[in-house]
Amino acid sequence: MGSSRLICSFIAASLINVPLSSGAGSCEPLGSPELASITIQAMGRNVTLVAKRLCWSDALFYCRDYHWDLLSIRGPEDQEMVDELVASAPFPLTRPLWVGLRRSIRGSSWFWMSGDPMDYTQWDTASHHSSPCGGVSSVEPSTWRQGSCEEHLNFICFTGPTEVVKRYFSSSTRGKPTCKN
């Protein structure tokens, strides 16, 4: 992870690049913390932790409007990158964070909305998968959990190269946010 870079951006148009060395690096928000984000550049992707709190479907649309998609975690290196990003957040985080995990409606299999293969998992042994939406823990590193799709949580987006074969789409009437506050 020595080539990772931390990018902090805020609504006041401030952009700060801070080189990371073994997880060190931080930034302070200048302006509204709800509009802040923190991005790490690693493994050919920009991974952005967003301070805004949205339900899972609105987080998906936000990421697809402003980035590429909700994050897919392809292996242990991606999981380490997420853990590093969460540890360096300059704003308070919800306990789980939305990523692109989705359970199929007619079964118990999970998939990434980005279309990336589901070759790696880190489910919390206590997670019971009753909801079709999944996220990562912000307090227990390397732990995935299911969550109520309507819950308003921070979330992680990504941009950059991906080995997408098929990207999954969700329909909406998108005039207004899809989830109520």
Secondary structure, DSSP 8 states (H G I E B T S, - for coil): -TT-EEEEE-TT--EEEEE-BTTB------S-GGG-EEEEEETTEEEEEEEEEE-HHHHHHHHHHHSSEE----SHHHHHHHHHHHHT-SS---SEEEEEEEE-TTSS-EEETT--------B-TT----SSEEEEESSSTT-EEEE-TTS-EEEEEEES----S---------SS-SS--
